[in-house]
Amino acid sequence: MAKKPDKSVQLAELNRQRDELEAAIETMIADMAEQPEAGRREGEWAENGAATQRYLDLTNRLSDIEQDIVDLTRSMAAAADEDGRPN
């Protein structure tokens, strides 16, 4: 019989990933804020620029990770309700 993955370990890994993504996003926001407004209309921070696309990718990944955290937390709570002990 295969061992069930430890949900608390999974949750810790998701939280670690979320923290890394949040830090990367904050760094990108700070970088963008340092750019002159005219510079944000062209180049990396333009609508289809590389930095803008990376920012969007990171925020989408962050959204997915946060949903995974919510789903896993709900699963852990439901399992605890079923057997009276946390998983």
BELKA-V93791 format. One record per residue. PSI is psi in whole degrees, 0 to 359 (NA if undefined). Layout:
PSI, PSI
This chain:
130, 141, 135, 139, 143, 114, 328, 327, 317, 317, 318, 319, 319, 319, 321, 315, 319, 315, 318, 316, 318, 319, 317, 320, 316, 320, 317, 320, 318, 319, 315, 320, 333, 343, 139, 151, 318, 326, 338, 347, 346, 167, 214, 326, 8, 172, 317, 21, 163, 317, 320, 316, 318, 317, 314, 320, 315, 317, 326, 317, 319, 317, 317, 316, 316, 322, 320, 321, 315, 312, 315, 319, 318, 319, 318, 320, 319, 319, 322, 322, 324, 318, 3, 8, 149, 150, NA
